[in-house]
């Protein structure tokens, strides 16, 4: 039963991040935003399939003109939603999104404006700080999402200070090899692991274990990208076996449940993590749900961090805000 939907509402972005393929605007110039009616229909269908969490993603998800409508529909269906944004558009949309998103993440990759803006390819540091201020004034409790690279690992403390100043959690997101080939060095892995012990910091430790072991092994796969995740494109397709490495697009039409129950999806489910291109994979988007439950040692190892995140998010943060 799938537990998560990664819904790509758009492939367009208003930043040029040097570690993300959506920064190549020419490649997605002709792409469309997801049709809102199709999205709302699909939300009802994935709820029936058992999905409990939905990541409204992109590109930059706030570029979708009906992002607030979609978020509120997911909320009305009882699904927990997340949105990660670079903050450029949030100040304009904050009132519309108020109370509609369970996990609102602002990306911040350095405590130095020039470094963050250079990584993002656009001046957005000040917009992130403004977005945090506005969100807090509206009673929201966003998180700061820090993508750890070999180049900015020394900025964890500075971003942590910003998070603490505003009473926010800091989420550490170790970069994975995809758009750029390099992963984290051994030194960066160790420093990230040690930093994650601080209060109000979240890191799934199994991400680091997976990297140290060389990533996914097709002969003994840890990936559950098909079993636990439904990936939907702006063109109303299910992408298989995942977004990043998909080689098949199944048109949804108006009946997502039938497509998800098809023999073709079952074929992919039986082979998840077993393809040659799955060798060495460490893509966080799929291993987070793959390690969501204690079905293996990696899943068990991830449980304490999730309990701690829940405590920090819903006990520490609420107490501090009061």
Residue pairs with C-beta under 8 A, 6 or more apart in sequence:
1 49
1 50
1 228
2 46
2 49
2 50
2 51
2 227
2 228
2 229
2 230
2 260
3 50
3 51
3 52
3 53
3 228
3 229
3 289
3 292
4 51
4 52
4 53
4 54
4 55
4 228
4 229
4 230
4 289
4 292
5 46
5 51
5 53
5 54
5 55
5 229
5 230
5 231
5 232
6 55
6 57
6 229
6 230
6 231
6 232
6 243
6 285
7 34
7 39
7 42
7 54
7 55
7 56
7 57
7 232
8 34
8 57
8 58
8 59
8 231
8 232
8 233
8 234
8 243
9 33
9 34
9 39
9 56
9 57
9 58
9 59
9 61
9 64
9 67
9 70
9 234
10 31
10 32
10 33
10 34
10 58
10 59
10 60
10 61
10 63
10 64
10 234
11 22
11 28
11 31
11 58
11 59
11 234
12 22
12 25
12 28
12 31
12 33
12 58
12 59
12 60
12 63
13 20
13 22
13 23
13 25
13 28
13 58
13 59
13 60
13 63
14 60
14 63
14 86
14 88
14 89
14 122
15 23
15 60
15 86
15 88
15 120
15 121
15 122
15 124
16 23
16 25
16 120
16 121
16 122
17 23
17 86
17 119
17 120
17 121
18 118
18 119
18 121
18 180
19 119
19 147
19 149
19 175
19 179
19 180
20 179
21 27
21 178
21 179
22 28
22 58
22 59
22 60
23 121
28 59
31 234
31 235
32 234
32 235
33 63
33 64
33 65
33 234
34 64
34 232
34 233
34 234
34 235
34 236
35 236
36 65
36 66
36 69
36 70
38 236
38 252
39 66
39 70
39 73
40 69
40 70
40 73
41 254
41 256
42 232
42 236
42 252
42 256
43 54
43 70
43 73
43 74
43 77
43 79
44 77
45 255
45 256
45 257
46 54
46 79
46 230
46 256
47 77
47 78
47 79
48 257
49 230
49 256
49 257
49 260
51 79
51 230
52 79
52 80
53 79
53 80
53 81
53 82
53 289
54 74
54 79
54 80
54 81
54 82
55 81
55 82
55 83
55 84
56 67
56 70
56 71
56 74
56 81
56 82
56 83
56 101
57 83
57 84
58 64
60 85
60 86
60 88
60 89
61 67
61 83
61 84
61 85
62 83
62 85
62 88
62 89
62 90
62 93
63 89
64 70
67 83
67 93
67 96
67 97
68 93
68 96
68 97
68 100
71 81
71 83
71 97
71 100
71 101
72 100
74 81
75 81
75 100
75 102
80 102
80 103
81 100
81 101
81 102
81 103
82 101
82 102
82 103
82 104
82 105
83 97
83 101
83 103
83 104
83 105
84 105
84 106
84 107
84 145
85 104
85 105
85 106
85 107
85 131
86 106
86 107
86 120
86 122
86 124
86 127
86 128
87 106
87 107
87 124
87 127
87 128
87 130
87 131
88 122
88 124
88 127
90 97
90 106
90 127
90 131
90 134
90 135
91 127
91 130
91 131
91 134
94 131
94 134
94 135
94 138
95 138
97 104
98 138
98 139
98 140
99 139
99 140
103 143
104 135
104 140
104 141
104 142
104 143
105 142
105 143
105 144
105 145
105 171
106 128
106 131
106 132
106 135
106 142
106 143
106 144
106 145
107 120
107 128
107 144
107 145
107 146
107 147
108 116
108 125
108 128
108 144
108 145
108 146
108 159
108 162
109 115
109 116
109 119
109 120
109 146
109 147
109 149
109 152
109 155
109 159
110 116
110 119
110 125
110 152
110 155
110 158
110 159
111 155
111 157
111 158
111 159
111 161
111 162
112 155
112 158
113 123
113 125
113 126
115 152
115 155
116 124
116 125
116 128
117 123
117 124
117 125
119 149
119 151
119 152
129 162
131 142
132 142
132 144
132 162
132 166
132 168
133 166
135 141
135 142
136 142
136 166
136 167
141 167
141 168
141 313
141 317
141 318
141 321
142 168
143 163
143 168
143 169
143 170
143 171
143 202
143 313
144 159
144 162
144 163
144 168
144 169
144 170
144 171
145 171
145 173
146 155
146 156
146 159
146 170
146 171
146 172
146 173
147 173
147 174
147 175
148 156
148 172
148 173
148 174
148 175
148 184
148 188
148 192
149 175
149 184
149 188
150 182
150 184
150 185
150 188
153 184
153 187
153 188
153 191
153 192
156 170
156 172
156 191
156 192
156 195
157 195
159 170
160 170
160 195
160 198
160 201
163 169
163 170
163 200
164 200
167 317
167 320
167 321
168 200
168 317
169 200
169 201
169 202
169 309
169 312
169 313
169 317
170 200
170 201
170 202
171 201
171 202
171 203
172 192
172 195
172 196
172 201
172 202
172 203
173 284
174 184
174 189
174 192
174 203
174 207
174 208
174 211
174 284
175 183
175 184
176 183
176 281
176 282
176 283
176 284
177 183
177 280
177 282
178 244
178 283
183 211
183 282
184 192
184 211
189 208
189 211
189 212
192 203
192 208
193 203
193 205
193 208
195 201
196 202
196 203
196 205
196 305
199 312
199 316
200 312
200 316
200 317
202 305
202 308
202 309
202 312
203 305
204 284
204 287
204 288
204 291
204 302
204 305
204 306
205 301
205 302
205 305
206 287
206 291
206 298
206 299
206 301
206 302
207 282
207 284
207 287
209 298
209 301
210 216
210 222
210 282
210 287
210 298
211 282
214 280
215 279
215 280
215 281
215 282
216 222
216 223
216 273
216 278
216 279
216 280
216 281
216 282
217 279
218 273
218 274
218 275
218 276
218 278
218 279
219 274
221 272
221 273
221 274
221 278
222 273
222 287
222 290
222 291
222 296
222 298
223 272
223 273
223 278
223 281
223 286
223 287
223 290
224 272
224 273
224 286
224 289
224 290
225 231
225 241
225 242
225 272
225 273
225 286
225 290
226 240
226 241
226 242
226 265
226 268
226 269
226 272
227 269
227 272
228 289
228 290
228 292
229 242
229 285
229 286
229 289
230 238
230 260
231 238
231 239
231 240
231 242
231 243
231 246
232 238
232 239
232 252
233 239
233 243
233 249
235 249
236 251
236 252
236 253
237 249
237 250
237 251
237 252
238 249
238 250
238 252
238 256
238 259
238 260
238 265
239 246
239 248
239 249
240 246
240 247
240 248
240 249
240 250
240 264
240 265
240 268
241 247
241 248
241 268
241 271
241 272
241 275
241 278
242 283
242 285
242 286
243 285
244 283
244 285
245 275
245 277
245 278
245 281
245 283
248 264
248 268
250 259
250 262
250 264
250 265
251 259
252 259
253 259
259 265
272 278
273 281
290 298
290 299
291 298
291 299
291 301
291 302
292 299
292 302
293 299
294 300
294 303
